C-alpha cells in the first residue's frame, strides 16, 4: 500500500467517458475515439476484417449493401455492378467459411449512394438517383431498367408498395420536384401516373416507420409529415393532422431506422444541422450545443451517410461526414456520443451495414471489399492501393476531463493511475513491409535470369532457419530479380509489437499536449491490472490523454490523480 502525506489530495480520473463537445475547449475537451462505455468500463468499438476481397468483384467502390430476407442473401453494389451474395460467418472459428458471389445486373452509374428495397413478390428494387432497376428471377431478363416519368431518389417499401422520392415528375406541368410515387402493389415494374400513385411534398426520403404498422414519414428539406395507409381508393395514404415535425432532412443517406425509432440529420429554415430521432411522435434532439456548434462549421454536411445497428446490447447510430473528415457514433443505451476513425485518424470507412446469419457486414466508399464488422475484431483489416491485405492497430484514444481547483491553484502531480485488463493479448510479430537489399552505393541487389531461388556458389539453395528457400522478387523487366528481405518488428523493443498505453499531458487545459510516456503491458497470462505514472510535473489546469495501442482488446475503468498542493 502506498502511504501519502496529509498534503496530498485525490482527484478522480474519468477514464470512462464519452466525447462531450464543450462549446469551447476550455469548457470541456473530453474525447473518446473507437471505444464506448459498457458496465462502467471503457471497451473497444467494433473493428473489421475483409469478408470478401475486392478481387472477387468487378472494379469499383462500395455503394450499397442490403439484406434480402426473401432471398436470404445480401444485395451488394460495387461500382456499377449488382451482386447477390451468399455468405456464412463461423463465430467459433471467427472467419467466413462459405461465400458465393453472383452478378445479377449493371447500373448506369458508378458512384453515389444507392438505395435498395424489396417487396413481397419478391422483387428487389434499386435506385441510384438516375434510374430505377428491378430484379425479379421470374422475369426475362431478370434484371431490368424500368422506364419512369420522373427521376427516382430515396427508395423504401411499405404496405405492398415500393415508394420513391421523385423529382422532374413530367406528370405535372411544369415538371414537379415535390412528389413521391407509389408502384403498383407488389409490382415494381408498374408505376401509375394517375392520382392513385402520386403524393405531394417537397420530398427527399419517404421512410417506412418501424413497429408502427401503416405509418410512414415523408421528409422534405425543412419539414417532415406523418402519413398513414388508410386504404383510400383515390390515394391510399392520408396525412395526419395531429402533429407536424418542423425539421426536414439534410441528406437522405443519413436516415436510418430500427426497432421503434427513426434517426436522421435534420434541419429547417431557422436551424442548422442537428441529429434528431422520433419514435412516431415529435422528434427528440440528441445533439448538444457543442455538437450543434461543430456542425455549424461543417463545409458540406450534405456529404454524409449514416446507419443504425445493434451490438452487444447497445443501439448505435453511426454517421460519417466525408468532406469534413469526421465520424461520430451515438449510443442510445447510454445517451452518449463518441468519435470513430480509421487507422490514420480519418473518417471511419463503413458507409452502410447489413445483417445476415448473425453477423454484420459493411461496404466502404474507399474500396471494393465487403467487411465483417464486430467487436470481436480488435484490429482493422484492409487492402492497400496495391491490393495487398494489411492489418492495422486501432487508434483508441481517451482525453479525460480537466483536473483543476476552483481557485486555479498550482499543484504537483505526484502520480496518476487506473485499472486495466492485461494478460489477454500475446506479444505479436508484425510485418513492417519488404526491405530491398542494396549495395553500399544504393543500387539494388539483383539476380539474373528467370529463376527465383537464390543459390550459393556450389549450387545449394539459400534457406531460412525454418527451412524455407530464399527467393528474389521479379521486377518489371522480367529478366532481373530484386533481392528482398521481410522486415519484422522487434518484440523486445518495438512499440508496434507490444500492447501498451501512452500518456501525454496538457498543462494548458487541453490546448496542446506534450510528449508521450509509454507503459508496456505484460504478456499473456500475466494479469497485473494497475497502471501508474509518477512525477508528472507542476500544473494548474491538467488534462491527461491516453492512447491504447495493441492488436488485442482494451478494457479499462476509472482511476485517480494524486497531487500535492
C-alpha positions in Angstrom: 0.0 0.0 0.0 1.3 3.4 -0.9 1.4 5.9 2.0 0.9 9.6 1.2 1.2 12.6 3.4 -1.6 14.9 4.6 -0.6 17.5 1.9 -1.9 15.1 -0.8 -5.2 15.4 -2.4 -7.0 12.9 -4.7 -8.8 13.9 -7.9 -11.0 11.5 -9.9 -9.6 10.3 -13.3 -12.6 9.8 -15.5 -11.2 7.2 -17.9 -14.7 6.0 -18.5 -16.3 8.8 -20.5 -17.6 9.9 -23.9 -16.9 12.7 -26.3 -18.6 15.6 -24.6 -18.2 18.5 -27.1 -18.0 21.6 -24.9 -19.0 24.8 -26.7 -15.4 25.9 -26.3 -12.4 23.6 -25.5 -11.9 25.4 -22.1 -15.4 24.2 -21.1 -14.8 20.5 -21.9 -12.1 18.8 -24.0 -13.2 15.2 -23.3 -12.9 12.9 -26.3 -13.1 9.2 -26.8 -12.1 7.5 -30.1 -13.1 4.0 -31.1 -14.3 3.0 -27.6 -17.6 3.1 -25.7 -18.9 2.7 -22.2 -20.2 -0.8 -21.1 -21.0 -1.6 -17.5 -18.9 1.3 -16.2 -15.9 0.3 -18.2 -14.4 1.6 -21.5 -14.3 -1.1 -24.1 -13.4 -1.3 -27.8 -15.8 -0.2 -30.6 -16.2 -2.7 -33.4 -13.3 -3.5 -35.7 -13.4 -5.2 -39.0 -11.9 -7.8 -41.3 -12.3 -8.4 -45.0 -15.0 -10.9 -45.6 -15.0 -10.8 -49.5 -11.9 -9.4 -51.2 -12.5 -6.8 -53.9 -10.7 -9.1 -56.4 -13.9 -11.2 -56.4 -15.9 -8.2 -57.8 -15.6 -6.0 -60.8 -13.5 -2.9 -60.1 -15.3 -0.2 -58.2 -16.1 1.2 -54.7 -18.8 0.0 -52.3 -22.1 1.8 -52.8 -24.8 -0.3 -51.1 -25.4 -3.4 -49.1 -28.8 -4.8 -48.2 -30.2 -7.9 -46.5 -32.8 -9.6 -48.7 -34.9 -11.6 -46.2 -36.9 -13.1 -49.1 -33.9 -14.5 -50.9 -31.8 -14.9 -47.7 -28.9 -13.2 -49.4 -27.0 -9.9 -49.4 -27.5 -7.5 -52.2 -24.2 -5.7 -52.8 -23.5 -2.9 -55.2 -19.8 -2.4 -56.1 -19.2 0.3 -58.7 -21.9 -0.2 -61.4 -22.4 -3.9 -60.7 -25.1 -5.5 -58.6 -24.5 -8.9 -56.9 -26.4 -11.5 -54.9 -24.1 -12.7 -52.2 -24.5 -15.9 -50.1 -22.2 -15.8 -47.0 -21.7 -17.6 -43.8 -19.6 -16.5 -40.9 -18.5 -19.1 -38.3 -18.4 -17.4 -34.9 -16.4 -20.1 -33.3 -13.7 -20.0 -35.9 -14.0 -16.2 -36.3 -13.9 -16.4 -40.1 -16.0 -16.6 -43.2 -16.4 -20.3 -44.1 -18.7 -20.0 -47.1 -19.3 -17.3 -49.7 -20.8 -17.2 -53.2 -20.9 -14.0 -55.4 -23.3 -13.9 -58.3 -23.6 -10.9 -60.7 -27.2 -10.1 -61.4 -27.2 -6.7 -63.1 -25.5 -3.4 -64.1 -26.3 0.2 -63.2 -26.0 3.3 -65.3 -23.8 5.0 -62.7 -20.5 4.0 -61.0 -20.5 6.3 -57.9 -23.0 7.8 -55.5 -25.4 6.4 -52.9 -27.7 3.6 -54.0 -31.0 2.7 -52.2 -32.3 -0.9 -52.2 -35.7 -2.3 -51.0 -37.7 -5.5 -51.7 -41.4 -6.3 -51.9 -43.4 -9.4 -51.1 -43.5 -10.9 -54.6 -40.4 -11.0 -54.1 -38.7 -8.3 -56.2 -35.7 -6.3 -55.4 -35.8 -2.6 -56.4 -32.7 -0.4 -56.7 -32.5 3.4 -57.2 -29.2 5.2 -58.0 -30.6 8.7 -58.3 -30.7 8.3 -62.1 -32.8 5.3 -62.8 -34.8 2.6 -61.1 -33.9 -1.1 -61.6 -35.8 -4.2 -60.8 -34.5 -7.7 -60.1 -37.2 -10.5 -60.5 -35.9 -14.0 -61.2 -39.3 -14.8 -62.8 -38.9 -12.0 -65.5 -36.9 -12.2 -68.7 -34.5 -10.7 -68.4 -34.3 -11.0 -64.6 -32.7 -7.5 -64.2 -34.3 -4.6 -65.9 -34.2 -0.8 -66.0 -37.8 0.3 -65.5 -39.0 3.3 -67.6 -40.3 6.1 -65.4 -41.8 9.5 -65.9 -39.7 11.0 -63.1 -36.2 10.9 -61.7 -36.1 8.5 -58.7 -34.4 9.2 -55.4 -34.7 7.6 -52.0 -36.4 4.2 -52.1 -38.4 2.2 -49.5 -41.1 -0.4 -49.3 -44.3 -0.2 -47.3 -47.7 -2.0 -47.3 -47.1 -3.7 -50.7 -45.8 -0.5 -52.4 -42.4 0.5 -53.5 -42.2 4.2 -52.7 -39.8 6.5 -54.4 -39.0 10.2 -53.7 -39.3 11.9 -57.1 -38.0 14.9 -59.0 -38.6 16.1 -62.5 -42.0 14.5 -62.5 -43.4 15.2 -66.0 -46.9 14.3 -65.0 -47.1 17.9 -63.8 -46.8 21.0 -66.0 -44.3 22.3 -65.4 -42.5 19.2 -64.1 -42.7 18.9 -60.3 -39.9 18.3 -57.8 -42.2 17.8 -54.8 -43.8 14.4 -55.4 -43.4 10.9 -54.1 -44.5 7.9 -56.2 -46.1 4.5 -55.4 -45.6 1.4 -57.5 -48.4 -1.0 -58.2 -49.0 -3.4 -55.3 -46.1 -5.9 -55.2 -45.1 -5.0 -58.7 -42.1 -2.7 -59.2 -42.4 -2.8 -62.9 -45.5 -0.6 -62.9 -45.7 3.0 -61.6 -49.1 4.5 -62.1 -49.2 8.1 -63.3 -52.7 8.7 -62.0 -53.7 10.3 -58.7 -53.7 6.9 -57.1 -49.9 6.7 -57.3 -48.7 10.3 -56.7 -48.2 12.1 -53.4 -47.1 15.7 -52.9 -44.5 17.2 -50.7 -41.0 18.7 -51.2 -39.7 15.2 -50.8 -36.3 13.9 -50.1 -37.0 10.5 -48.5 -40.1 8.6 -47.7 -39.3 6.4 -44.7 -41.2 3.3 -43.5 -41.6 3.7 -39.8 -40.6 0.5 -37.8 -43.1 -1.0 -35.4 -45.9 1.4 -36.4 -47.8 -0.7 -38.9 -49.2 1.6 -41.6 -47.3 4.7 -40.8 -44.6 6.4 -42.9 -42.6 9.6 -42.6 -42.5 11.9 -45.7 -39.4 14.1 -45.3 -38.8 17.4 -47.2 -35.9 19.8 -46.9 -37.3 21.7 -44.0 -40.4 19.7 -42.8 -41.4 16.1 -42.1 -45.0 14.8 -42.3 -46.5 11.6 -40.9 -48.8 9.7 -43.3 -50.9 6.6 -42.8 -52.0 3.9 -45.3 -55.8 4.1 -44.8 -56.7 2.3 -48.0 -58.4 5.2 -49.8 -59.4 4.4 -53.3 -58.2 7.7 -54.8 -54.8 7.7 -53.0 -54.1 5.1 -50.2 -52.2 7.4 -47.9 -53.5 10.2 -45.7 -51.6 12.8 -43.8 -52.2 13.1 -40.1 -53.3 16.4 -38.7 -52.3 15.6 -35.2 -48.7 16.9 -35.4 -46.2 18.2 -37.9 -42.4 17.9 -37.5 -40.7 21.1 -38.1 -37.4 19.5 -39.3 -36.6 18.2 -42.7 -33.7 16.1 -43.9 -30.2 17.3 -44.8 -29.2 14.1 -46.6 -31.4 11.1 -47.3 -28.4 8.8 -46.8 -28.4 9.7 -43.0 -31.9 8.4 -42.5 -31.8 5.1 -40.5 -34.4 3.1 -38.7 -34.5 0.1 -36.4 -36.7 -1.2 -33.5 -39.1 1.7 -32.8 -37.1 4.8 -33.9 -36.1 6.7 -37.0 -32.9 8.9 -36.8 -31.7 11.5 -39.3 -29.6 14.5 -39.8 -32.2 17.3 -39.7 -32.5 21.0 -40.4 -35.2 23.6 -41.0 -35.3 27.2 -42.3 -34.2 28.5 -38.8 -31.8 25.8 -37.7 -28.5 24.4 -39.0 -27.8 20.6 -39.0 -28.8 18.6 -35.9 -29.4 15.0 -35.2 -32.9 14.0 -34.2 -34.9 10.8 -33.7 -38.6 10.0 -33.4 -40.5 7.0 -32.1 -43.6 8.0 -34.0 -44.3 11.4 -32.4 -42.5 14.7 -32.1 -38.7 14.4 -32.7 -36.2 14.4 -29.9 -32.9 16.2 -30.4 -29.8 14.2 -29.3 -27.1 16.7 -30.3 -25.8 19.2 -27.7 -25.0 22.9 -28.1 -21.3 22.0 -28.5 -22.1 19.5 -31.3 -24.5 21.9 -33.0 -21.7 24.5 -33.0 -19.3 22.0 -34.5 -21.9 21.1 -37.1 -22.4 24.7 -38.0 -18.7 24.8 -39.0 -19.0 21.8 -41.4 -18.3 22.7 -45.0 -20.5 20.0 -46.6 -22.9 18.4 -44.1 -24.9 17.0 -47.0 -22.0 14.8 -48.0 -22.8 12.4 -45.2 -24.1 8.9 -44.6 -25.3 7.0 -41.5 -26.6 3.7 -40.3 -28.1 2.1 -37.2 -27.1 -1.2 -35.8 -27.3 -3.1 -32.5 -24.1 -4.5 -31.0 -23.6 -6.2 -27.6 -26.9 -4.8 -26.4 -26.2 -1.2 -27.5 -28.1 0.6 -30.3 -25.6 2.7 -32.2 -26.3 5.5 -34.7 -23.1 6.0 -36.7 -22.6 9.0 -39.0 -19.8 9.9 -41.4 -19.2 13.4 -42.8 -16.9 12.6 -45.7 -15.9 16.1 -47.0 -15.3 17.3 -43.4 -13.4 14.1 -42.5 -15.4 13.4 -39.3 -17.1 10.3 -37.9 -19.3 10.1 -34.8 -21.4 7.4 -33.2 -24.2 7.8 -30.7 -25.1 5.1 -28.1 -28.9 5.2 -27.5 -28.3 2.9 -24.5 -26.1 5.4 -22.7 -27.2 8.6 -24.5 -23.6 9.5 -25.3 -21.6 10.5 -28.4 -18.1 9.1 -29.3 -15.6 9.7 -32.1 -14.7 7.0 -34.7 -11.8 6.9 -37.2 -9.7 4.7 -39.3 -6.1 3.8 -38.6 -4.9 7.2 -40.0 -7.4 9.2 -37.9 -9.6 9.9 -40.9 -13.3 9.1 -41.2 -14.4 5.6 -40.3 -14.7 3.6 -43.5 -18.0 1.9 -43.0 -20.8 3.6 -45.0 -23.7 1.1 -44.8 -24.2 -2.1 -42.8 -26.3 -5.3 -43.4 -27.1 -8.2 -41.0 -27.4 -11.8 -42.1 -26.9 -15.1 -40.3 -25.9 -13.5 -37.0 -23.2 -11.3 -38.5 -22.9 -7.7 -39.6 -21.2 -6.7 -42.9 -20.4 -3.4 -44.4 -19.2 -1.8 -47.6 -17.0 1.3 -47.9 -16.7 4.1 -50.4 -12.9 3.7 -50.1 -12.6 0.2 -51.6 -14.5 -2.6 -53.2 -14.2 -5.1 -50.3 -17.1 -6.4 -48.2 -16.1 -6.4 -44.5 -17.2 -8.3 -41.4 -18.0 -5.9 -38.6 -18.0 -6.8 -34.9 -16.5 -6.1 -31.5 -14.7 -9.5 -31.6 -12.4 -7.8 -34.2 -9.8 -5.7 -32.3 -7.9 -4.6 -35.4 -8.7 -3.1 -38.8 -8.0 -5.3 -41.9 -7.9 -3.6 -45.2 -6.2 -3.6 -48.6 -3.6 -1.0 -49.6 -3.6 0.7 -53.0 -1.7 -2.3 -54.5 -4.4 -4.7 -53.3 -2.3 -6.2 -50.6 -4.2 -7.1 -47.4 -2.9 -5.4 -44.3 -3.8 -5.5 -40.6 -3.7 -2.3 -38.6 -3.8 -1.3 -34.9 -6.9 0.7 -34.0 -6.3 4.2 -32.6 -8.1 4.1 -29.3 -7.8 7.5 -27.5 -9.2 8.9 -24.3 -8.8 12.6 -23.4 -10.1 13.0 -19.9 -11.8 15.8 -18.1 -9.7 18.8 -16.7 -8.1 18.4 -13.3 -8.2 21.8 -11.6 -9.2 23.5 -8.4 -11.8 26.3 -8.3 -9.1 28.7 -7.3 -6.7 27.5 -10.1 -4.1 26.6 -7.6 -0.8 25.2 -8.8 -0.2 21.6 -7.8 2.4 18.9 -8.2 1.0 15.8 -10.0 2.7 13.0 -8.0 1.1 10.0 -9.7 -1.7 9.0 -11.9 -3.2 5.5 -12.4 -6.1 3.4 -13.3 -7.2 -0.2 -13.6 -6.8 -2.1 -16.9 -7.3 -5.7 -18.0 -4.0 -7.2 -19.1 -2.5 -10.6 -19.9 -5.1 -11.3 -22.5 -3.1 -10.4 -25.6 0.2 -12.1 -26.5 3.1 -10.2 -28.0 2.9 -10.4 -31.8 5.3 -10.1 -34.6 4.1 -7.6 -37.2 5.3 -7.2 -40.7 6.6 -3.7 -41.4 6.9 -4.4 -45.2 9.6 -5.5 -47.6 13.2 -4.3 -47.5 15.0 -4.2 -50.8 18.7 -5.2 -50.2 21.1 -2.6 -51.7 24.8 -2.1 -52.2 26.8 0.4 -50.3 26.2 3.0 -53.1 22.5 2.5 -53.0 22.0 0.2 -56.0 19.6 -2.8 -55.5 21.0 -6.3 -55.4 19.5 -8.3 -58.2 19.7 -11.8 -59.7 19.9 -12.6 -63.3 17.6 -14.8 -65.4 14.2 -16.1 -64.6 14.8 -18.4 -61.6 13.6 -17.0 -58.3 15.5 -19.3 -56.0 18.8 -18.0 -54.5 21.8 -20.4 -54.6 25.3 -20.4 -53.3 28.4 -20.8 -55.5 28.2 -24.6 -55.2 24.5 -24.5 -56.3 22.9 -25.1 -52.9 19.8 -23.2 -52.2 20.0 -20.5 -49.5 17.4 -21.3 -46.9 16.0 -19.7 -43.8 16.3 -21.0 -40.3 13.0 -22.8 -40.7 14.0 -24.4 -43.9 12.3 -22.2 -46.5 14.1 -21.2 -49.7 15.2 -17.6 -50.0 13.7 -16.1 -53.2 14.1 -12.9 -55.2 11.2 -10.7 -56.4 10.7 -10.3 -60.2 10.9 -6.7 -61.3 9.1 -5.0 -64.3 11.7 -6.2 -66.9 11.1 -9.8 -66.2 14.8 -10.6 -66.6 16.3 -9.3 -63.4 15.1 -10.0 -59.8 15.3 -7.8 -56.8 16.6 -9.5 -53.6 14.3 -8.6 -50.8 14.1 -9.3 -47.0 11.0 -9.2 -44.8 11.2 -6.7 -42.0 9.7 -7.8 -38.7 9.0 -5.8 -35.6 11.4 -6.4 -32.7 9.2 -7.8 -30.0 11.7 -6.8 -27.4 11.8 -3.1 -28.2 9.3 -2.1 -30.8 6.2 -0.3 -29.5 4.4 -1.5 -32.7 4.5 -5.1 -31.5 3.8 -4.7 -27.8 0.4 -3.8 -26.3 1.0 -0.5 -24.4 -0.7 2.7 -23.2 0.8 6.1 -23.9 0.2 9.0 -21.6 0.6 12.6 -22.7 -0.4 15.6 -20.7 -1.7 19.1 -21.3 -0.8 21.8 -18.8 -2.9 24.5 -20.6 -6.4 23.0 -20.2 -6.2 20.8 -23.3 -5.0 23.3 -25.9 -1.8 21.3 -26.6 -0.3 18.0 -25.4 3.3 17.2 -24.7 5.5 14.1 -25.2 4.1 10.6 -24.6 5.2 8.2 -21.9 4.6 4.5 -22.8 3.6 1.9 -20.3 4.0 -1.6 -21.8 1.5 -4.2 -20.7 2.6 -7.7 -19.5 2.3 -10.7 -21.9 -0.4 -13.2 -22.0 -1.1 -14.9 -18.7 0.4 -12.1 -16.6 -2.7 -10.2 -15.3 -1.2 -7.2 -13.4 -4.0 -4.7 -13.7 -2.7 -1.4 -12.3 -1.1 1.2 -14.4 0.8 4.1 -12.7 2.8 7.0 -13.9 4.9 9.1 -11.5 6.3 12.6 -11.1 4.2 14.2 -13.8 5.0 17.9 -13.0 3.6 21.2 -11.8 0.3 22.3 -13.3 -2.8 24.3 -12.5 -5.1 23.1 -15.4 -4.2 19.5 -16.2 -5.7 17.2 -18.9 -4.4 13.7 -19.3 -4.7 11.9 -22.7 -4.3 8.1 -23.1 -3.7 6.2 -26.3 -4.2 2.4 -26.2 -2.1 0.5 -28.8 -2.1 -3.2 -29.5 -3.6 -6.0 -31.6 -5.9 -7.1 -28.8 -8.7 -5.6 -26.7 -8.5 -3.0 -24.0 -10.9 -2.9 -21.0 -10.3 0.0 -18.6 -12.0 1.8 -15.8 -11.7 5.0 -13.8 -8.6 5.9 -11.7 -7.1 8.6 -9.5 -4.8 11.5 -9.8 -2.8 12.2 -6.6 -1.4 15.7 -6.2 0.5 17.8 -3.7 -0.9 21.3 -3.2 
